[in-house]
Amino acid sequence: MLMALIGVGTCTGAIAQSSADSAPPGGVGRNSWTFALDNDFLALSSRDAGYSGGFLFTISGPAAAENIVSLDPVLSFLDSWWLPGATRTSSKAGLQFGAQAYTPEDKGSSAPIYDDRPYAGLFSLTSTRMTIANAGQVAWSSAFTVGLLGTSLGKHLHRGFHSLIGSEKPNGYSHQISDGGEPTLKYTARRQGLIARYRSLAGGRADFKWGAEASLGYITEAGLMVSGRYGKFSTPWWSLYPERSEYYAPPATSIDGDLYLLYGASTRLRGYNVLLQGQFRHSDVELSSNDVEKVLGEAHLGVVWGITRATSLSYIVRFQTAEIKRGAGARDSYVGSLYLNIGF
């Protein structure tokens, strides 16, 4: 039932500012940790297939860019080709340790399963950056990931968790994508823009934004999204973007008493997904381009609660249309996520 994910994303934060709706925030020098759990069970789904769930750990703030294993210098170099000022160290930086696991629905079989998605696992290290522009009306963000596909560690973690909870042991990991291990990369860039902001709307505050993004690497795609939030909040509009779990925003440092709903939807045009179609190394089970959907739809709904000035708790449910055209793998998916963000 578990997917191990130690870090590609947090949806719960923002660096605080003296005026939540003004341009770049203050709080420089503040850092945070985020712990999260993704699982289909948290979305009240009884189907343990596809993206099963996970947990994560993220470091954000200046400490993330300065960490000895940070990929921030590489990300800065890539950003410098198109984003002005990208070579400067960003206080809105993140370092995310992660792993992902995907499975077919039938986990009891040790034979290859060709009518469902293949087993796949990814352990990764990701550095992220955010740059605020146009007097706070535009936010650019980017991420660079170095990952390792097909390791046996994911298999042992998955089997160990299932043994712990008395669930069916996944037996088909010998047929996972890039079994035996293979390195992989991904670069992602995103632009967000504010559409509307209301300081008082039916007793609460509201803002609404749009975004566009593109990624090149183990997932190659482009997407458009709209999202918003409503309730009591003191963080800027660009402070979180939970459209996808691997996306992260810097943490809040002044959120005591915040309580709000967040929502959104997106559409994606996908060119390639290594976790379905394989990479360079041979995989026993791979899907062809004709087997995967090129256009995907997603939606999310959640709630964020500011427990203290430096701590928040979030719960988000995500929906995604089927990634596979036919067979047992042609199913929509629901995943629930819990995020605990602690600033210091």
C-alpha positions as CSV (number, residue, x, y, z in Angstrom):
1,M,0.0,0.0,0.0
2,L,3.0,2.3,0.4
3,M,4.9,4.2,-2.2
4,A,8.1,5.5,-0.7
5,L,8.6,9.2,-1.6
6,I,11.3,11.0,0.4
7,G,10.9,14.3,-1.0
8,V,9.7,15.7,-4.4
9,G,7.5,18.4,-3.2
10,T,5.7,20.3,-0.5
11,C,2.4,22.1,-1.0
12,T,2.1,23.9,2.3
13,G,4.2,27.0,2.4
14,A,5.4,30.4,1.6
15,I,8.1,32.7,2.9
16,A,6.3,35.3,5.0
17,Q,6.3,39.0,4.2
18,S,5.2,42.1,6.1
19,S,2.4,42.5,3.6
20,A,1.2,39.2,2.2
21,D,0.1,40.8,-1.0
22,S,3.1,42.9,-1.8
23,A,6.2,42.1,-3.9
24,P,9.0,39.8,-2.7
25,P,8.7,38.6,0.8
26,G,10.8,39.2,3.8
27,G,11.9,36.4,6.1
28,V,15.3,35.9,4.3
29,G,17.4,33.5,6.3
30,R,14.4,31.4,7.4
31,N,14.4,27.7,6.7
32,S,11.9,24.8,7.2
33,W,11.5,21.1,7.0
34,T,8.4,19.4,5.4
35,F,7.3,15.9,6.1
36,A,4.6,14.4,4.0
37,L,2.7,11.2,3.3
38,D,1.0,10.4,0.0
39,N,-1.3,7.4,-0.2
40,D,-4.3,6.2,-2.1
41,F,-5.8,5.2,1.2
42,L,-5.8,8.8,2.3
43,A,-8.1,9.5,-0.6
44,L,-10.5,6.8,0.7
45,S,-9.6,4.7,-2.3
46,S,-9.7,0.9,-2.0
47,R,-7.6,0.4,-5.1
48,D,-3.9,0.0,-4.5
49,A,-2.6,0.4,-8.0
50,G,-0.8,3.0,-10.1
51,Y,0.7,5.6,-7.9
52,S,0.1,4.0,-4.5
53,G,1.3,6.7,-2.2
54,G,4.4,7.9,-0.4
55,F,6.3,10.0,2.1
56,L,8.7,12.9,1.7
57,F,11.3,15.1,3.3
58,T,12.1,18.6,2.0
59,I,14.5,21.3,3.3
60,S,13.7,24.8,2.1
61,G,15.2,28.2,2.5
62,P,18.9,29.4,2.2
63,A,20.1,26.2,3.9
64,A,18.7,24.2,1.0
65,A,20.9,26.0,-1.6
66,E,24.0,25.8,0.7
67,N,23.7,22.1,1.5
68,I,26.7,20.0,0.4
69,V,24.6,17.8,-1.8
70,S,22.5,20.6,-3.3
71,L,22.1,20.8,-7.1
72,D,21.5,24.5,-6.9
73,P,24.6,25.4,-8.9
74,V,23.5,23.2,-11.8
75,L,19.9,24.6,-11.6
76,S,21.3,28.2,-11.5
77,F,23.3,27.5,-14.7
78,L,20.3,26.0,-16.5
79,D,18.0,28.9,-15.4
80,S,20.6,31.5,-16.5
81,W,19.9,30.6,-20.1
82,W,16.4,32.1,-20.0
83,L,15.7,33.6,-16.5
84,P,17.3,37.0,-15.7
85,G,18.9,37.1,-12.3
86,A,18.9,33.4,-11.9
87,T,22.6,33.2,-11.1
88,R,21.9,34.8,-7.7
89,T,21.4,32.6,-4.7
90,S,17.7,32.4,-4.0
91,S,16.3,32.5,-0.4
92,K,13.2,30.7,-1.9
93,A,15.1,27.5,-2.6
94,G,14.4,23.9,-1.8
95,L,16.3,20.5,-1.6
96,Q,14.1,17.5,-1.8
97,F,15.0,13.9,-1.2
98,G,12.6,11.5,-2.8
99,A,11.6,8.2,-4.2
100,Q,8.5,7.1,-6.1
101,A,6.9,3.7,-6.7
102,Y,4.2,2.6,-9.1
103,T,2.6,-0.9,-9.4
104,P,0.0,-2.8,-11.3
105,E,-3.2,-3.8,-9.6
106,D,-2.3,-7.5,-9.5
107,K,0.6,-7.7,-7.1
108,G,0.4,-11.4,-6.3
109,S,1.8,-12.5,-9.7
110,S,5.5,-12.8,-10.2
111,A,5.1,-13.1,-14.0
112,P,5.2,-10.0,-16.3
113,I,1.8,-8.2,-16.5
114,Y,1.3,-6.7,-19.9
115,D,-2.2,-5.2,-19.7
116,D,-1.5,-2.9,-16.8
117,R,1.2,-0.3,-15.9
118,P,4.6,-1.8,-15.1
119,Y,6.3,-1.7,-11.7
120,A,8.5,1.4,-11.5
121,G,10.6,3.0,-8.8
122,L,12.5,6.2,-8.6
123,F,14.8,7.6,-5.9
124,S,15.7,11.2,-6.5
125,L,17.4,14.4,-5.3
126,T,15.8,17.7,-6.5
127,S,16.8,21.3,-6.1
128,T,14.2,24.0,-6.7
129,R,14.1,27.8,-7.0
130,M,11.5,30.5,-7.1
131,T,11.9,34.1,-8.4
132,I,9.3,36.8,-7.9
133,A,8.9,39.4,-10.7
134,N,6.8,42.3,-11.9
135,A,6.2,43.7,-8.4
136,G,5.0,40.5,-7.1
137,Q,2.5,39.7,-9.9
138,V,4.5,36.9,-11.5
139,A,6.4,34.0,-10.0
140,W,8.9,31.9,-11.9
141,S,10.0,28.5,-10.5
142,S,12.3,25.8,-11.7
143,A,13.5,22.4,-10.6
144,F,16.4,20.0,-11.5
145,T,16.2,16.4,-10.5
146,V,18.8,13.6,-10.5
147,G,17.3,10.2,-10.0
148,L,17.9,6.5,-10.0
149,L,15.4,4.1,-11.6
150,G,14.9,0.4,-10.9
151,T,16.8,-0.1,-7.7
152,S,16.0,-3.0,-5.3
153,L,15.6,-0.7,-2.3
154,G,12.2,0.4,-3.4
155,K,11.1,-3.3,-3.7
156,H,12.3,-4.0,-0.1
157,L,10.6,-0.9,1.3
158,H,7.4,-1.7,-0.4
159,R,7.4,-5.4,0.6
160,G,8.4,-4.5,4.2
161,F,5.5,-2.1,4.6
162,H,3.0,-4.5,3.2
163,S,4.3,-7.2,5.5
164,L,3.9,-4.8,8.4
165,I,0.3,-4.0,7.6
166,G,-0.6,-7.6,6.5
167,S,-1.3,-6.6,2.9
168,E,-0.5,-8.5,-0.3
169,K,3.3,-8.6,-1.0
170,P,4.2,-7.2,-4.4
171,N,6.0,-10.0,-6.3
172,G,6.7,-8.5,-9.7
173,Y,9.5,-6.1,-9.0
174,S,11.9,-8.2,-11.1
175,H,10.0,-6.7,-14.1
176,Q,10.2,-3.1,-13.0
177,I,11.3,-0.3,-15.3
178,S,15.1,-0.3,-15.7
179,D,15.5,-3.2,-13.2
180,G,19.0,-3.2,-11.8
181,G,19.3,0.6,-11.8
182,E,19.7,3.4,-14.3
183,P,20.3,7.1,-13.8
184,T,17.8,9.7,-15.1
185,L,17.3,13.5,-15.1
186,K,14.6,16.1,-15.4
187,Y,14.4,19.9,-15.7
188,T,11.2,21.8,-15.1
189,A,10.2,25.4,-15.5
190,R,7.0,27.1,-14.5
191,R,5.4,30.6,-14.7
192,Q,2.6,31.6,-12.3
193,G,0.5,34.7,-12.7
194,L,-2.1,36.4,-10.4
195,I,-5.6,36.6,-12.0
196,A,-7.7,38.1,-9.2
197,R,-7.3,38.8,-5.4
198,Y,-10.1,39.7,-2.9
199,R,-9.3,41.0,0.6
200,S,-12.9,40.4,1.7
201,L,-15.2,38.0,0.0
202,A,-18.2,36.5,2.0
203,G,-16.2,36.8,5.2
204,G,-12.9,35.5,3.9
205,R,-10.0,36.3,1.6
206,A,-9.6,34.8,-1.9
207,D,-7.1,34.7,-4.7
208,F,-7.0,33.0,-8.1
209,K,-4.1,32.3,-10.3
210,W,-3.0,30.6,-13.5
211,G,0.2,28.7,-14.4
212,A,2.1,27.2,-17.3
213,E,4.9,24.7,-17.1
214,A,7.1,22.5,-19.2
215,S,9.5,19.6,-18.2
216,L,12.2,17.8,-20.1
217,G,13.6,14.5,-19.0
218,Y,12.1,11.3,-17.5
219,I,8.7,13.0,-17.8
220,T,8.5,15.3,-20.8
221,E,5.3,17.3,-21.0
222,A,3.7,20.8,-21.0
223,G,0.8,21.9,-18.9
224,L,-1.7,24.7,-18.2
225,M,-3.4,25.1,-14.8
226,V,-5.7,27.3,-12.8
227,S,-6.0,27.3,-9.0
228,G,-7.2,29.3,-6.1
229,R,-7.9,29.4,-2.3
230,Y,-10.5,30.9,0.0
231,G,-10.5,31.5,3.7
232,K,-8.2,33.1,6.3
233,F,-4.6,33.4,5.1
234,S,-1.6,35.6,5.5
235,T,0.8,34.2,2.9
236,P,1.2,35.6,-0.6
237,W,-0.7,34.3,-3.6
238,W,2.3,32.5,-5.1
239,S,3.1,30.7,-1.8
240,L,1.8,27.3,-2.7
241,Y,1.0,25.3,-5.8
242,P,-0.3,21.9,-5.1
243,E,-1.3,21.0,-8.6
244,R,1.3,18.3,-8.5
245,S,2.9,16.7,-5.5
246,E,6.4,17.1,-6.8
247,Y,6.0,20.9,-6.7
248,Y,7.2,22.7,-3.7
249,A,6.8,26.2,-2.3
250,P,9.0,27.9,0.3
251,P,7.6,27.6,3.9
252,A,5.6,30.1,5.8
253,T,7.0,31.8,8.9
254,S,3.9,33.7,10.0
255,I,0.8,31.6,9.5
256,D,-0.7,31.3,13.0
257,G,-4.5,30.9,12.7
258,D,-4.6,30.5,8.9
259,L,-7.3,28.2,7.7
260,Y,-8.3,28.0,4.1
261,L,-9.5,25.8,1.2
262,L,-7.5,25.3,-1.9
263,Y,-8.6,24.0,-5.3
264,G,-7.6,23.8,-8.9
265,A,-7.5,21.9,-12.2
266,S,-5.0,21.4,-15.0
267,T,-4.5,19.8,-18.3
268,R,-1.3,18.3,-19.6
269,L,0.1,17.3,-23.0
270,R,2.6,14.5,-22.4
271,G,5.4,13.6,-24.7
272,Y,7.1,10.8,-22.8
273,N,6.9,9.1,-19.4
274,V,9.9,6.9,-18.5
275,L,8.0,5.3,-15.6
276,L,5.6,3.9,-18.1
277,Q,7.6,3.6,-21.3
278,G,11.1,2.8,-20.0
279,Q,14.4,4.5,-20.7
280,F,17.6,3.2,-22.3
281,R,18.0,0.0,-20.3
282,H,15.9,-3.0,-21.2
283,S,12.7,-3.5,-19.2
284,D,10.5,-6.6,-19.3
285,V,7.3,-4.6,-19.4
286,E,7.1,-1.3,-21.3
287,L,4.3,0.6,-22.9
288,S,4.5,1.9,-26.4
289,S,3.6,5.4,-27.4
290,N,0.3,4.2,-28.8
291,D,-0.6,2.7,-25.4
292,V,-0.4,5.9,-23.3
293,E,-2.7,8.9,-23.2
294,K,-1.2,12.1,-24.5
295,V,-3.7,14.5,-22.9
296,L,-4.3,14.2,-19.1
297,G,-6.7,16.0,-16.8
298,E,-6.0,16.7,-13.1
299,A,-7.8,18.3,-10.2
300,H,-7.2,18.9,-6.5
301,L,-9.0,20.0,-3.4
302,G,-7.6,20.5,0.1
303,V,-7.4,22.4,3.3
304,V,-4.4,24.2,5.0
305,W,-4.3,25.0,8.8
306,G,-1.7,27.2,10.3
307,I,-1.1,25.6,13.7
308,T,1.6,28.1,14.9
309,R,3.6,30.9,13.4
310,A,6.0,28.4,11.9
311,T,4.0,25.2,11.6
312,S,1.2,24.2,9.2
313,L,-0.7,21.1,8.4
314,S,-2.3,20.4,5.0
315,Y,-4.6,17.7,3.5
316,I,-5.0,17.5,-0.2
317,V,-6.8,15.0,-2.5
318,R,-5.7,14.8,-6.1
319,F,-7.5,13.3,-9.1
320,Q,-5.9,12.3,-12.4
321,T,-7.5,10.8,-15.5
322,A,-6.1,7.5,-16.9
323,E,-2.6,7.5,-18.2
324,I,-3.1,4.3,-20.2
325,K,-5.5,3.8,-23.0
326,R,-6.6,0.2,-22.6
327,G,-6.5,-2.8,-20.4
328,A,-6.5,-3.0,-16.6
329,G,-4.3,0.1,-16.5
330,A,-6.9,2.3,-18.1
331,R,-8.2,3.8,-14.8
332,D,-8.5,7.2,-13.2
333,S,-6.6,7.7,-9.9
334,Y,-7.1,9.4,-6.6
335,V,-4.3,10.1,-4.1
336,G,-4.5,11.8,-0.7
337,S,-1.6,13.8,0.8
338,L,-0.8,15.0,4.3
339,Y,1.9,17.7,4.8
340,L,3.5,18.9,8.0
341,N,5.7,22.0,7.5
342,I,7.9,23.2,10.4
343,G,9.8,26.5,10.1
344,F,12.9,27.5,12.1
